[in-house]
């Protein structure tokens, strides 16, 4: 039997936001740190930082508000716009996923090709 595979992202002057950036921002929300969120995804801090900055540039608004070091190190938190984008994208993605599965089943459930 076949398996359904897909990637869903939104674009604005190139790829802007998809499941990877969503997971990265969720990690920032959970840990309070871009560095820690990147580490949990086996991504370098530099790559994560550049990804966020690239997305912010394309969107025209900040996703993360960061505070620099000190004795306890820095911290990061999501902006309201980031939280809104995450919620909207996640709802969109889940609805796409549900409908893609239904369409896949409709066309391939009993297929012998």
N, C-alpha and C positions, 0 to 999 in steps of 0.2 A: 504494500500500500504506500502511496505517496505521503509526504509530509508537507504541510503548508509552511512556507518561510516568507518573511517579509520584513521590511524596514519602513518606518513611517517617520517623516520629519517635516518640519516647516521650513520654508525658505524666504529670504529677503536679501537680495543681492548675494545669493549663494546659500548653502545650508546654514541654518541658524540654530535650530533646536530640535532635539530628538531624545531618545531614551537615555543615551549616554549622559548628556548634560543634565537631564532630569535626575538621574541617579547621583551625579556629582553634587547637585544642589541639595538633594535629600540628605546626602552625607554631611554637608555643611550644616544643615539644619539640626541634624542629630548630634554632631560632635562639636559644633561651634568653631570649626577650624577647616579651612580649605586644604591645608597641608594634610590633616588627618583624613579628611574625606578622600583626597587623592590617593593616599597610602592604602586605604581600604580597597580602592579600585585597582591597585597595582599600577598607578599612574604617577609620574613624577610631579612634584609641585610645580615646576616650571611649565610643564605641558598643561596642567589644570589651570594655572594662572593665565596662561596665554589663551586657552580656550574660552575662559570666562570673559576676558578682555575683548576677544574677537566677537563674541556673542553680544556683549554690551554695546560695542561699536555699531554693529548691524541693527540692533534694536533701538538704539538711541537713548538707553537708560541703564542705570546700574542694577546689577543683580545682587551684589554682595557689598555690605558695608564692613570694612575691616578696621581694626585697631592694632597699631603696632606694639611690638614687644613689651619690655618691662621685665620685672623679675619672674613673672608667671607666664611670660610669652604673650603673643597677640591673640586676637580672637576675630571671628568673622560671624556675621549674621546676615540673613537674607533680607532684602528690601521687600516692601509690600508688593511692588510690581513683580518681583521674582516669585513670590508666593502665589500671586494671581496667575502668572504665566504657568507655573507648575500645575496648579489645580486645573486650569483650562486645558493644558496639553494632556494631562493624565486622563481627564474625562473624555477628551477627544480620542486619545489612543485606545482607551478601554472600549469605547463604542465602535471604533474601527475594528478592533480585534474580534469583538463579538460578531459583528456583521461579516467580516471576512471568513470566520469559521462557519457561519451559516451558509454563505455562498459556496465555500469549499465543499461542504457536505452535500449541498444541492447538486453540484456538478461532478463530484468524484466519489460519493458514497458507494455507489454500485458500479463504478467504472472498472472495466477490464482492460483498459489501454495501458 
